[in-house]
């Protein structure tokens, strides 16, 4: 088996806030918003919006009613610390950085080399509108 991810599903705090953000964010990564599907399964207290791409499905899910008031903290056991998407070049990281600012992402760390992660590790770190942390990274030498 190869370690290929089929889909990622992340619970967000407020779907009414998250969906508009992800509708703008995921197309930056190559997702076609026309392939978005939404479902609500009442007996499971479960609302999901899924964005599909030939390489990956990405979904956001509502919290159970019992957890609506919980805070997002990436250091809680079982929580997503952050999710990194691979860019093809440093120029692509820079382009996406500009687009992320336009859609309202919170930039945590601007694009630059991060030698503490590797000699060619060039990345931007950001959070969505609810505080979930993401990264766009290029590990190629120079501007490939």
N, C-alpha and C positions, 0 to 999 in steps of 0.2 A: 504494500500500500504506500502511496505517496501522501505526505501531509498537506493535502489540499482542503481548504475550507469550502464547504458547500453553501452555508448560510450563517449569518450572524443575526441574533435577535437581542435587542437591548431594551430594557424597561426604562421608560422616561417618566418624569414626574407628572407632566401635564400635556396630554396629546394636543390640546388646542394651541399650545405654544410650540411644541416640538414639530408637529407636521409642517407648518409653514417654513420653518428653518430647514428641515431635511428635504423639502421640496426644492429648495434653492441649493443646498449643499451637495446632495448626491449627484445631480447632473454635472457638477464640476469634476466628479470622479468618473464620469462616463455612463452613469445610469440615465435611462430614458424615462422621464416622468410619465410618459404615456403607458409604461409598463407597471405602474403603481396599482396595487390592489388593497382594498380595505375590508375588514370583516369585524363583526362584533359577535361574540359568543356569550350570551347572557348568563347561561348556567355556570360559566367559568369566570365571570366578571372580567372579561378579556376583550380588549379592543386592540387590533393589530393593523398596522399599515406596512405593507411589504413592497420594497423596490427591487425589481429583478434586473439582472444583467447576465449575459451568457457565462460569465466567470464566477458570479457571486450573487446571492440574494441577501439583502440587508433589510431587517425589519425593526420597527420600533413598536413597543407594546405598552399599554397602560398598566399602572400598578394595580394590585388588588386594593379594594376600598380600604382594607385594614392598614395599608401602608402609604396611603396618599399623603399623610403629613410627615413621613420620614424624610430626612435630608439625604441628598446625594453626597456620598463620600467614597472616593476611590480607594481608600485605605481600609474599608470595612472588609472583614473576611467574606469571600465569595463575590466581592464587587469587581467590576471591570476597572483596572488601574488606568489603562488607556489603550487605544487602538491605533495602530500605525498603518497608513496606506503608502505603498511604494510608488514613487514617481520615477519617470524615465530619465530625468535630467535635473540639474540644479536650476536651470531656467524654468522648468515646469514647477518646481517648488516655489520659486519666486512669483510666477504667474498666479499660482493658486493662492499664495499669501495675499496678493492684491485682491483677488476675488473674495477670499474669506472675510477680509475687512469690509468689503461692500455688502455682504449678506448679513453682517451683524455678529460674526463669530468673535469671541474674546481671544485676542492674541496673547498667549502666555509668554512665548519666546519667539522673536522674529527669526527669519531664515539666516542661518550661518552654519559654519562648521562646528561640530561638537566632537572634538578630538577625544574626549573622555569616553565616547561610545565607539570610536573607530577613526582611523586616519582620514577617511573620506566621507564621514557621516555628516551630511548636510540636511538640515531639517527645519521645519516650522512646527511649533506646538501651539495648540489652540483648544478652546472649549466651546461647546455648543451653547445655546441660550439657557440651558439648565445647569451647566457646569460639568458636563461629561467631557473628559479630555481625549483629544485626538492628536495625531501627528501625521505629517506628510514628509517622507524621507527619501533621499537619494543616496545610495552608497557607492556611486561611481566616482572615479577619479576625474576631477575637472568638470567641465560642462559637456557632458555626453548627450 
